[in-house]
């Protein structure tokens, strides 16, 4: 069952996973506002490998994704969002329950392969609505 995790719950789950598996992870980034931050501001942890988190306007977790091996968080997020006429436009439709992405946060990991482990752990523990298959 999907769960509307908060930023606090996400941060706690990231810390628990990093301790359990003994790998390095950065602090959870500040939030990147998909509506107000301009094209001159990079996505959080844009050049790193790790996990990214998409939230709705109520700061509830919608989706968890990863960038590992030959990808970066910025590259992965650019498959979801593109600048068009000074606004970020969502490239994918189908966000369920009318919940639109509004904010992004991210963490980087010490080694690229750790992103997959962190993503899987967080999806299992937090069950964000857009990661669950119906």
C-alpha positions as CSV (number, residue, x, y, z in Angstrom):
1,X,0.0,0.0,0.0
2,X,1.3,3.4,-1.0
3,X,2.4,5.8,1.8
4,X,2.7,9.5,1.8
5,X,6.1,9.8,3.5
6,X,7.4,13.1,4.8
7,X,10.8,14.5,4.4
8,X,11.6,13.6,8.0
9,X,10.6,9.9,7.4
10,X,12.7,9.9,4.2
11,X,15.8,11.3,6.0
12,X,15.4,8.7,8.8
13,X,15.1,5.9,6.3
14,X,18.2,7.1,4.4
15,X,20.2,7.2,7.6
16,X,19.0,3.7,8.7
17,X,19.9,2.2,5.3
18,X,23.3,3.8,5.2
19,X,24.1,2.5,8.8
20,X,22.8,-1.0,8.1
21,X,24.8,-1.3,4.9
22,X,27.8,0.8,6.0
23,X,28.1,3.1,3.0
24,X,28.6,6.8,2.6
25,X,25.7,9.0,1.7
26,X,25.4,12.7,1.6
27,X,22.9,14.7,3.6
28,X,19.5,15.1,2.0
29,X,19.7,18.1,-0.3
30,X,17.7,21.3,0.1
31,X,14.5,21.2,-2.0
32,X,14.6,22.2,-5.6
33,X,11.3,24.0,-6.4
34,X,10.2,22.8,-9.9
35,X,8.0,25.9,-10.3
36,X,10.1,28.7,-8.8
37,X,13.8,27.8,-9.2
38,X,15.1,29.1,-12.5
39,X,17.1,27.4,-15.4
40,X,20.3,28.7,-13.9
41,X,19.9,26.6,-10.8
42,X,21.1,23.0,-11.2
43,X,19.1,20.0,-9.9
44,X,20.4,19.0,-6.4
45,X,23.4,16.7,-6.6
46,X,23.2,17.1,-10.4
47,X,26.7,15.7,-11.2
48,X,26.6,12.8,-8.7
49,X,25.3,9.3,-8.6
50,X,22.7,8.5,-5.9
51,X,18.9,8.8,-5.4
52,X,16.4,11.5,-6.2
53,X,13.1,12.1,-4.6
54,X,10.1,13.8,-6.1
55,X,7.5,15.4,-3.8
56,X,4.1,17.0,-4.4
57,X,3.1,20.6,-3.3
58,X,2.3,19.3,0.2
59,X,5.9,18.0,0.5
60,X,4.7,14.4,0.4
61,X,6.9,11.8,-1.3
62,X,5.7,10.7,-4.7
63,X,8.6,8.9,-6.3
64,X,12.1,7.6,-5.6
65,X,14.6,7.1,-8.4
66,X,18.3,6.4,-8.8
67,X,21.2,7.4,-10.9
68,X,24.0,4.9,-10.9
69,X,27.0,3.7,-12.9
70,X,27.1,5.9,-16.0
71,X,24.3,8.2,-15.1
72,X,24.0,11.3,-12.9
73,X,21.1,12.6,-10.9
74,X,20.9,15.7,-13.2
75,X,20.7,13.5,-16.3
76,X,18.0,11.3,-14.8
77,X,15.9,14.2,-13.7
78,X,16.2,15.8,-17.1
79,X,14.3,12.8,-18.5
80,X,11.3,13.9,-16.3
81,X,11.6,17.7,-16.5
82,X,12.7,20.0,-19.4
83,X,12.9,23.8,-19.6
84,X,10.5,25.3,-22.0
85,X,9.8,29.0,-22.3
86,X,11.3,29.7,-18.8
87,X,9.2,27.0,-17.1
88,X,10.0,23.4,-16.2
89,X,7.6,21.1,-18.0
90,X,6.8,17.5,-16.9
91,X,7.9,15.1,-19.7
92,X,5.8,12.2,-18.4
93,X,2.1,12.1,-17.9
94,X,0.3,9.8,-15.6
95,X,1.0,10.9,-12.1
96,X,-1.9,9.3,-10.3
97,X,-4.4,10.8,-8.1
98,X,-3.9,14.3,-9.6
99,X,-0.7,14.7,-7.6
100,X,1.8,16.7,-9.6
101,X,5.5,16.9,-8.9
102,X,6.5,20.2,-7.2
103,X,9.8,19.7,-5.5
104,X,12.9,17.5,-5.8
105,X,15.5,16.5,-3.3
106,X,18.5,14.2,-3.7
107,X,21.4,12.4,-2.0
108,X,24.6,11.2,-3.4
109,X,26.4,8.0,-2.5
110,X,30.0,7.1,-2.1
111,X,30.0,4.4,-4.8
112,X,27.7,4.3,-7.8
113,X,26.5,0.7,-7.1
114,X,25.1,1.8,-3.7
115,X,22.4,3.9,-5.4
116,X,20.5,0.7,-6.4
117,X,20.6,-0.7,-2.9
118,X,19.4,2.6,-1.4
119,X,16.6,3.0,-3.9
120,X,15.3,-0.5,-3.4
121,X,15.4,-0.2,0.4
122,X,13.6,3.2,0.4
123,X,10.9,2.0,-2.0
124,X,10.3,-1.1,0.1
125,X,10.2,0.9,3.3
126,X,8.3,4.0,2.3
127,X,6.2,2.7,-0.6
128,X,5.7,6.0,-2.5
129,X,2.6,6.1,-4.6
130,X,4.3,6.5,-7.9
131,X,6.7,3.6,-7.4
132,X,4.0,1.1,-6.7
133,X,2.5,-0.9,-9.6
134,X,-1.2,-1.6,-9.5
